[in-house]
């Protein structure tokens, strides 16, 4: 299993905003490969959880092209503030 950390910041987003979320995604193609990746995501006005999920899934599979079309085993997206 691959473990990496990445920051997913949508284009045109001011990185000083306080609506940063921490995410974790695990994907797998059974018997072939799997990966777990985490990072931060800065929401844009009007973004939905589905928008974030799709963008993060795209970033993870771009980093691991052999996992395009993989099944998501785990996904978490939560505010990064404590």
WOURMO-V119285 format. One record per residue. N is the residue number from 1. PSI is psi in whole degrees, -180 to 180 (* if undefined). OMEGA is omega in whole degrees, -180 to 180 (none if undefined). NEAR is the number of other ideal C-beta (glycine too) atoms within 8 Angstrom. Layout:
n->N psi->PSI omega->OMEGA near->NEAR
n->N psi->PSI omega->OMEGA near->NEAR
This chain:
n->1 psi->141 omega->179 near->5
n->2 psi->134 omega->176 near->9
n->3 psi->119 omega->179 near->6
n->4 psi->166 omega->177 near->9
n->5 psi->137 omega->-180 near->6
n->6 psi->156 omega->174 near->10
n->7 psi->126 omega->179 near->7
n->8 psi->104 omega->-180 near->11
n->9 psi->113 omega->-180 near->9
n->10 psi->146 omega->179 near->10
n->11 psi->140 omega->177 near->4
n->12 psi->18 omega->-178 near->4
n->13 psi->133 omega->175 near->9
n->14 psi->117 omega->-174 near->5
n->15 psi->-1 omega->178 near->6
n->16 psi->1 omega->-179 near->3
n->17 psi->158 omega->-177 near->9
n->18 psi->11 omega->180 near->4
n->19 psi->43 omega->178 near->7
n->20 psi->136 omega->178 near->12
n->21 psi->146 omega->175 near->13
n->22 psi->136 omega->-179 near->13
n->23 psi->154 omega->174 near->15
n->24 psi->133 omega->177 near->10
n->25 psi->132 omega->174 near->14
n->26 psi->130 omega->179 near->11
n->27 psi->157 omega->-177 near->15
n->28 psi->143 omega->164 near->11
n->29 psi->104 omega->-172 near->12
n->30 psi->130 omega->178 near->5
n->31 psi->-5 omega->-178 near->3
n->32 psi->-59 omega->-176 near->5
n->33 psi->159 omega->174 near->10
n->34 psi->161 omega->179 near->12
n->35 psi->145 omega->171 near->16
n->36 psi->129 omega->-178 near->12
n->37 psi->150 omega->178 near->14
n->38 psi->162 omega->179 near->10
n->39 psi->-162 omega->178 near->11
n->40 psi->152 omega->-179 near->11
n->41 psi->129 omega->179 near->16
n->42 psi->117 omega->-179 near->13
n->43 psi->142 omega->171 near->10
n->44 psi->156 omega->176 near->8
n->45 psi->131 omega->179 near->4
n->46 psi->-7 omega->179 near->4
n->47 psi->146 omega->174 near->8
n->48 psi->169 omega->176 near->6
n->49 psi->-37 omega->179 near->6
n->50 psi->-39 omega->177 near->6
n->51 psi->-46 omega->-180 near->8
n->52 psi->-45 omega->180 near->14
n->53 psi->-49 omega->-178 near->10
n->54 psi->-41 omega->-180 near->8
n->55 psi->-41 omega->179 near->11
n->56 psi->-44 omega->178 near->15
n->57 psi->-42 omega->178 near->11
n->58 psi->-41 omega->180 near->8
n->59 psi->-40 omega->-180 near->11
n->60 psi->-45 omega->-179 near->14
n->61 psi->-24 omega->172 near->13
n->62 psi->-37 omega->179 near->7
n->63 psi->-23 omega->-179 near->9
n->64 psi->75 omega->-174 near->11
n->65 psi->-28 omega->179 near->6
n->66 psi->-9 omega->180 near->7
n->67 psi->10 omega->176 near->14
n->68 psi->132 omega->-178 near->6
n->69 psi->5 omega->-179 near->5
n->70 psi->159 omega->177 near->12
n->71 psi->137 omega->176 near->7
n->72 psi->120 omega->179 near->9
n->73 psi->-32 omega->-177 near->7
n->74 psi->139 omega->174 near->8
n->75 psi->130 omega->177 near->10
n->76 psi->135 omega->177 near->8
n->77 psi->113 omega->-176 near->11
n->78 psi->154 omega->176 near->7
n->79 psi->140 omega->-176 near->7
n->80 psi->-13 omega->-180 near->7
n->81 psi->143 omega->176 near->5
n->82 psi->* omega->none near->1
